[in-house]
Amino acid sequence: MANFDIFWAENGQKIKMRLLKMGDIQKARDFINACVVENLMLLMDKKITIQEEKKQVIGFIQKMEEGRGIYLVAEADKKIVGICSLERQPYRQNHIARFGIALLTGYQGIGIGTELAKRTLKLAKEMRGLEIIELSAFAINDKAIDFYKKLGFKEVARIPNYFKYDGKSVDGIVMHHKP
Ligand SMILES: CC(C)(COP(=O)(O)OP(=O)(O)OC[C@H]1O[C@@H](n2cnc3c(N)ncnc32)[C@H](O)[C@@H]1OP(=O)(O)O)[C@@H](O)C(=O)NCCC(=O)NCCS
């Protein structure tokens, strides 16, 4: 992938898409903490410190260097507004990679997620031996489930009480995509 790509969102906003880099620690932390404040339907529900984020970014960059991870960011207004990740699983699940995506609320619904996800899925084709791209979504997150179906993900399982959201149990929908 080139250093970065420019993409024009459906509202005409200029979006830069590129791989995560070491210089992103502060921006990535601001992004994650904003997702937590916005109470998005993601696994993460606690704000993180700069030290924690530094460790994470170092780990992510190492995974990318090993060809076992993809972390693609969307930047606008000088901040990270979206991240799409793909992480190869270890050992007897080495044929599987876990997919994740989130956009800040103010940047949803204007095509950025589709663009980030398509680029990540395209990069995944270069991962040798990969057979399954897997994700788990909150069963109540209709918008995300529709989004994934449009990308070609298929529901393969429903796991009861897989998440807690606002104190309530929520089922998980496991979806698969062929690389
Ligand atoms: C789910 C998410 C990644 C989709 O990305 P996005 O940039 O908002 O989506 P796009 O603008 O590319 O839209 C693609 C499709 O998603 C669905 N979608 C997007 N915004 C929607 C909205 N406001 N209401 C309903 N469906 C919506 C639609 O199916 C849409 O297709 P369409 O444009 O043909 O109607 C994004 O909204 C998000 O990050 N949400 C919060 C975090 C989250 O739920 N992540 C998934 C965790 S499993």
The ligand as a Gaussian input file, in Angstrom:
#p B3LYP/6-31G(d) Opt

LIG

0 1
 C      -20.760000       0.157000      11.649000
 C      -19.826000       1.208000      11.014000
 C      -18.407000       0.674000      10.989000
 C      -20.283000       1.457000       9.560000
 O      -19.421000       2.412000       8.964000
 P      -20.043000       3.712000       8.259000
 O      -18.952000       4.521000       7.677000
 O      -20.937000       4.377000       9.226000
 O      -20.910000       3.019000       7.115000
 P      -21.062000       3.505000       5.591000
 O      -21.371000       4.972000       5.562000
 O      -19.887000       3.050000       4.821000
 O      -22.402000       2.742000       5.196000
 C      -22.414000       1.415000       4.757000
 C      -23.699000       0.735000       5.205000
 O      -23.753000       0.668000       6.646000
 C      -25.122000       0.827000       7.071000
 N      -25.275000       2.147000       7.739000
 C      -24.361000       3.118000       7.853000
 N      -24.852000       4.160000       8.539000
 C      -26.105000       3.823000       8.880000
 C      -27.136000       4.479000       9.623000
 N      -26.954000       5.708000      10.153000
 N      -28.296000       3.825000       9.820000
 C      -28.476000       2.582000       9.299000
 N      -27.535000       1.920000       8.579000
 C      -26.367000       2.537000       8.373000
 C      -25.965000       0.845000       5.823000
 O      -26.254000      -0.500000       5.502000
 C      -24.976000       1.419000       4.812000
 O      -25.268000       1.113000       3.505000
 P      -26.023000       2.174000       2.553000
 O      -25.124000       3.373000       2.493000
 O      -26.129000       1.434000       1.275000
 O      -27.321000       2.477000       3.237000
 C      -19.875000       2.555000      11.782000
 O      -21.157000       3.091000      11.724000
 C      -19.406000       2.455000      13.222000
 O      -18.221000       2.525000      13.509000
 N      -20.335000       2.320000      14.199000
 C      -19.992000       2.353000      15.612000
 C      -19.043000       1.252000      16.042000
 C      -19.559000      -0.110000      15.656000
 O      -20.724000      -0.409000      15.866000
 N      -18.660000      -0.921000      15.106000
 C      -18.982000      -2.279000      14.749000
 C      -18.659000      -3.144000      15.907000
 S      -19.081000      -4.848000      15.613000

